[in-house]
């Protein structure tokens, strides 16, 4: 699936940068265009893979390149005011070459949580391609203002996009882990899961063709209907060697000639599907009641067993209760792993979202204190800096 990605805010920009690095490392050809937008000059300058001409600094007249201090109302206002600057960068995107837009942001800060719904609405008004969101929820230990921002932004973002893919930091941060180290690892987890999902079907000419193709239309159909989506992932290391010995034999249960019919191979792929769906999802939830689902099994072609994939797909139908469960394989000849990615779309029973909504209601009683805290943060950022900024690059 070919995507035009827009990273909004600090977290959005870093994840976009990581997607570009993943794309180069795996030659997956997912990201056809990348634009990073921020109110903080330093965050844009810290990106390594986003082209400099595609880094857009907004709100210079109001916050002087220092960010919005977790004030997502200000973030939304600036995004509205400077939408033409963002559109200027988007104009360079070869829209005829992309299947969809993906707006990426952290939902706890100010710029991303406030601005991402604004740009999503703008894109949907202008283009016919689907506009998806990838929203990252803050950890519960990051502070009340971030949780309130996330609760507000989530409600707006999910309304403005064709589907909101969610990653919950709370479910992934390890105790005792440094903040920076934790986020670097989390960003890698994000791009691994979504990289395999969006990479399915993007096979170069002369490359291995999947037995059961998962192309962009399958992903678009799974995400159709709106709502919230979550992704599961499980992998197993294999010996990608032509000898057929060692781990290869243990994984397949037989010689290369009997791979496709091997009961062991079928069972192992089915097991990976179950681990992906019932393990740690990007947004923890009960999978029962999911409206739609998509299964992608990736790895060396000789390990991709059609019977196992079909059995996994039927198991997903039983577990979700959905009759819209698609599935297929994604050949990655040089990989040392077989992985299953499960996309669950239109999920309903999500405890974290209910918790956010409750926090948002409670926070209304303390809204004045929260706004005062946000304003103080912003004043500290721009204090004693009324000089005009130098050019970004």
N, C-alpha and C positions, 0 to 999 in steps of 0.2 A: 504494500500500500504506500503510495507516494503522498507525503504530507508537506504542507507549508506550516512550519512551527513558529509560534510567537511566544517568547518567554517574557512574562510581565513581572517586574519586581525582582528582588534579590534571588529568592528561591527559584522562580521561573527561569531567570537567566542562567543560573548554575545548572539546572536540569537540562535546559536546551543545550548548553555547552557540552554536557555529558553525552547527550544524544548524538551530537556531531562527532564526538570522539569515538563513540560506539560504532557509528556508521562507517567511519574510516577504518577502524580496527577490523570490522567484520565484512566490509565491502557490501553492506546490505542495501544501500541505495534507497533508504527510507526518506531522508530529509532532503527535499528538493529545494527548499528555501528556508532561511532562518533569520528571524528578526528579534532582537532583544530590546525591551523598552524599560526604562527605569527613571526615577526621579533622583537617584543617587549616582553621581559621577564615578565615584570610586568603584562601585559594584560593576559598572559597565567596563571600566578599564581593567578589571581583574579577570575578564573572560579571555579564554585562550583560543577558542575555535570559531566563535561567531565573527564573521567579517566585520572590520571596523566601520565600513560604510553602512552596515545593517544594525548598528547600535544607536538607539534613539534616546536622547536625554530630553525629558519633558519637565515642565514646571519650573524652568530656570528663573523666571521672573518672580516666582512666589517662594520657592525654597532654596534657590541658589545652588542646586546640585547636591544638597545634603540629605535628600529623602524627606519623607513626610512624617517621621516620628510615630509610626504605627497608627496614624490617623487615617482610617480608610475612607472616611467621608471626604477628606481633602484629596486623597488619592483618586477617588471617583471624579471629583470636580476638575482636577488637573487633566485627567484622561479625556474628559469631555471637551475642555478648553483647547487641548493640544492634539485633538484627534487628526487634524490635517497633517501634522508632522509625522504621526504614526502611519497614516495612509500614504504619505510620500514614500516611505520605505516599503510598504506593502505593494505599491504600484510596480516595483521591480520584480515581484514574484511572477514567474511564468504560470499563471493560474491554469492554463490549458494543459499543463503537465502534472497537476496535482489532483488527487482524489478527494482531499478534504483538508480543512484547516484544523490545527490543534493549538489551543491557547493554554499555556502552562503557567501556573502560579501557585505560590504558597497562600493559603487563605487566612493566615494569622496576622501578617504584617499590614502595612498601610497601602503601599503602591499596588501590589499584586491583588490583594483582596478587594480593593476599591476599583482598580482599573480594568481587571480582566473581564468582568461582566460587561463593562462599557465597550471594550473592543469587540467582544463576542457579538453583542447586539449590532454593532456597526457592520461587522463582516456579514452577518446574516441578512442585513438589509441590502447589501450591495451584490453579494455573490450567490450563485445557485448551489455551490458545493456545500456539503455538510460542514458544520462548525462544531467541533467537540472541545470539551474542556478537560484538562488534567489538573485537578485541584489537590493540594497537599494540606492535610489538617495538622495543626500544631499539636505538640505534646501537651498533656494536661498540666505539666510542670512549668510551662513557659509563661504563665501569668494570665490574669483575668481578662486583660484587654485583648490578648491574642485569641482567647476562646470566644469572646464576644464578637470580634472581627470575623472569626471563622463562621460563627452561627449566622451572622448577617450575610456575609459574602456567599455562603453556601446556598442560602435560599434564593438569592438573586442570580447567581451563576447558573444553577441548575435550570432556572427558568429561561435564561438567554441562550443556552447551547442546545444542540440536538441530542447530546448525551454528556453526562459528567462522569468521567473516570476518576475515582478517588483513591488516594493513598493516605493512610492514617499513620502519622509519625508515632503516635502513642503505642501502636502495636509493634513497633519495630526498634525503638530506642532501647539499648541495653543498659541495665543499671550500672552505674559507675563509669560509663563511657563518656569521654569528653564530648562537648557539644559539636565541635567542628568535626572530630573523628566520626561521631555518630551520623552526622548529616552526609558526610562523604560516602559512607557505607550505604546509607539509605538511598542516596541518589543512584548509586550503582545498582541497587536492587530494583529501583524504578525502571531504569533503562534496559536492564536485562529482561524483565518481564514484558514490557511494552515493545522492546526491540524485536523479540521473537514474534509477538502478536502481529505487529505492523509489517514485519519483514516477510511474513508468509505470502507466497505468490509472486514475490519479486525475484524470479529466477532469471539470470542473465541468459542471453542467447547462447546455445551450446551447452548450457548447464543441465543439471539433473532436473527432470520434471516430476512433480509429485504424482503419485498414483491417484490420489483423490485431492484435487486442487482446492486450496483455500486462497481465493483472490480477494481483491478489495471489495467486490460486491457482497461477499459473504460477511465481511466485517461490517460493512455499512448496513446490511439487512439485520444483523444481530443488534446493532446499536440503534436501529430505527425505533421510533416510539418514545424516545426521550427517557428521562429518569436518571437513575444512578447506577453505575457499573463498578464491579470489582474484579480483580484478576488473581488467579491462583497459579502457582508454579511448582514443579517438582522435576528433579533431574537425577540422572545416574551416570556415573563415569563408565565409559566403555573403552576397550582396546580397539581403536580404529585401525586394525591391521589386517592385511589380506591373508595372514596365516590361519586365522580362525581358531587360535588357541587362547589359553588363559581366560581373561575376563570375557572375551568374545564368546567362548563356549559356554561359560556360566550364564551369560546374558541371554543367549539364543537357545541353549539347550541342544545344540546339534551342529552339524556341518553347514557351511555356507549354502550348499545346494538345497537344504531343507529349511532355510530361515523362514520363508513366508508361511509354511505350514506348521511351524513348530509351536506346540502347545505352550512351551515354556516362554517363548517370545510373546505370544498373545497375552499370557497371564501377567508378564512383567510390564507390558505397556498398559494394560488395564490397571495394574497396581499404581503406576505413575499417575494415571488420570485421577484415581481416587485420592492419592496424596496431594495432588494439585488442588482439587476441589475442597477437600476436608482439612487441609493444612492451613498455613498462615496466609490468608488473603490480604490483598492490599488494603481492603476495607473489610474487617471481620463482620460476618453476618451469617444468618441461617440461609443455606442455599435453597431450601424448600420455598417455593413460591416465586423463584426467579422467572421472569417473563420469557427470557430468551438466553441461549447459551451457545458458545462456540469453543470447540476443542481444536487445538493445534499441537501436533506432535512433531518435534524437530530433531534432526540428527543425521548421521550418515545413512544414505539410502538403504543399505543392506539391513539396517536395524528397524526400519519403519514397516511394521507389519499391519496390513490392511485389516485383517480380522481383529487384531487387538484394538485398533483405532475405532472400528465399528462397535465392538463390544463396549468400549469406554463411552462412546456416544450414547448408546442405549442405556447404560448405567446412569449417565447424566440425566437422561429423560426421566428415568424412574425417580431419581433423587430430587430433581427440581419440580417435577410435575408439569414440565413444559413440553409441548410438542414441537417447539421451534428450537431444536438443538442441532447445530451444524458441526461438521468435523472434517478434518483432513490432515495431510502431512506436509512438512516443509523440509525438503532435503538440504542438508548442510554437509557436503562431502568431507570437509576437513575437520569437522567437530570431533571432540573426544567425549562428547556427552549425548545422551538421548534425553530430551526434555519434553514435558507436557505443559502447555499453557491453557488454562481454562478461563474464558471470559464469561462472566455472569452479568447480564444486563437486565435492568428493571428490577433490581433487588428491593425488597420491602422491609424485612425484619432486620433492621440495623441498629443495635443498641447505641452505638456512638453518635449517630445522628439524633436519636431521641434525647440523648444526654446533652448534646449541643443546644437543642431547642429549649430544653429546661433551663440551661445556664443563661441563655439569651433572655428568657422571661425574668429570671431572678435579677439579671444585670440591669434591667430597666430601672429597678429601684435605686441603683447606685450609679446611674448614668452620668450625673453631674461630676461625681468624683473621678470616674473613668475618663471623661472628657478633659478634666483639669490635668490629670496625669499625662494624657496624650499631648496637650498643649505645652506642658512643661518640657516634655521630650523634644518637641519641635523647636521650642525657643532655645534650648541648649545647643541644638545642632546648628542653628543659623546665627547664634550670638556673635557679635563683633565681626560679621562677615558680610558687609554691604557692598563690597567691591564687585564689579562685574567679573564673571567667570571667564577664564581663558577658554579657547576652543577645546572641545573634548579630546580631539586627536590631532 
